[in-house]
């Protein structure tokens, strides 16, 4: 990044004006609370109330937003203390996500719900009423195929209106949605979808990216063949209008999906914690974790987050660059819950600043690497385009360095709020993020989000301030997973988040909580890979790489750190008699690109005599990562706990 944008961490960049504070949607909520006896005078006081009076806060969210559904007269919580321990939110309440997302179809039917743009020049606009009618049609078709409450509908689909329509139709039936982007290879998709035994697969014939087209019909066939529970595969001819479902076992065209003319939807009222979707977060071993979120938890969380932290509502045009395989897609479509227009884009991030200007975007979200890349390329978006309507920019996926903050205010606009945020697929939200009520310093996330009791834990498992520690959440949130699919005992759920600190959620990030409540994220404290904002577990790599006869063992390391994407390094231990050749390296790269994704092709592949393991057989991913980032070997790894400490000499920078 250019030296022109050098700035120290915490340097003041933006302070809200009196007008911004007065007009902020969270200010209206504060005044609403005053009328009900809750006297919060500042953001900090509001946050403290939200995480100490947990039941009152979430009950207020339901009431303030007039959630479509039946609240019932039960308590806010029963059981617990965390969902993995049997905690239930709003027992007795019923609602439906789709009913809340489509409520504007009756209130403001002609307002624009969706603007779609594609790299190839595609352009569509749907009003709330038009979106409602499309959902009604597809809902009828899915019902004709036998989809009902609790059934799973999966989609291999890009960020196009059909993805949104099919999701809302699925949710309206009380069925469960799950999606993957079509740049995922078949093994990655099968590893995810096979776990939840879907009834219907919706897939595109192909996609376009960065000027190239990719036919995926063969991949769709492989996915279908691996999912014996399918009653139908619905092919959307997105790349080629003449594409046919020939060769699919139970294939049919999207246009031939059984439908009748419907202009009403009977939304299936479901319990608050009824499964809405399954998203996936990969650890270091085993299959990707199939994380289940409930209708109610997502509705309340996204209403709160989008309204009070992004300050988005009716009249806003909300865009986030994402694919259907990343939780930010789920977050983007949450814009319908608050009555905004959402912009869906399919393609490479060729010029997202122009996209924002051309479509009147008022809130634009990107991965932090896009901002740093724009700075390195010497871009001046504020001079190149009319971005006068842009009120906010969201940044996530990896920590944004202070220089990235400074660049935004120098080259995009001085009056907007840069909302750096951090969260995860696990809760489908950010738990540290922006606030229009607070000043902004370079490299600092403004606050811990309402209802999220985030702390930094030191080595002794106690909260620390102004020191780097493990990011933990010490009070439950409604969008914490309801459960993991096929985890009846809850053991996998518990091991994923609660093993280190029983009763306390450990997220796997390094965080520093500042005395004023601001936060700095320092990256992953575990070894999950993060490439361009797309997280993937190392187990996905090992499943592909170690299928090669020539490979006996392997280790993959992402060297990224704060503000730097880093390099992806693959180490391979060859099988006896095998040789490391250019041909083997090329075949490995091709297979990783095909089976996983282009983002995860290693920057380097190196043959080593052995992969470092503990005495119990676990690969030393985190210690090797630390070594490659400059930590002395003896500080990063305990040689006495290793089965083969001699191999560490091959993993020094």
Secondary structure, 3 states (H helix, E strand, C coil): CCHHHCCCCCCEEECCCHHHHHHCHHHHHHHHHHCCCCCCCCHHHHHHHHHHCHHHHHHHHHHHCCCCEECCCCCCEECCCCHHHCCEECCCCEECHHHHHCCHHHHCCCCEEEEEEECCCCEEEEEHHHHHHHHHHHHHHHHHCCCCCCCEEEEECCCCHHHHHHHHHHHHCCCEEEEECCCCCHHHHHHHHHHHCCCEEEEECEEEECCEEEECHHHHHHHHHCCCCCCEEEEECCCCCCCCCCCCCCEEEHHHCCCCCCCCCCCCCEECCCEEEEEEECCCCCCCEEEEEEHHHHHHHHHHHHHHHCCCCCCCEEEECCCCCCHHHHHHHHHHCCCCEEEEEECCCCCHHHHHHHCCCCEEEEEHHHHHHHHHCCCCHHHHCCCCCCCEEEEECCCCCHHHHHHHHHHCCCCCEEEECEEECCCCEEEEECCCCCCEECCCECEECCCCCEEEECCCCCEECCCEEEEEECCCCCCCCCEECCCCCCHHHHHHHCCCCCCCEEEEEEEEECCCCCEEEEEECCCCEEECCEEECHHHHHHHHCCCCCEEEEEEEECCECCECCCEEEEEEECCCCCCCHHHHHHHHHHHHHHCCHHHCCCEEEECCCCCEECCCCECHHHHHHHHCCCCHHHHCCHHHECCHHHHHHHCC
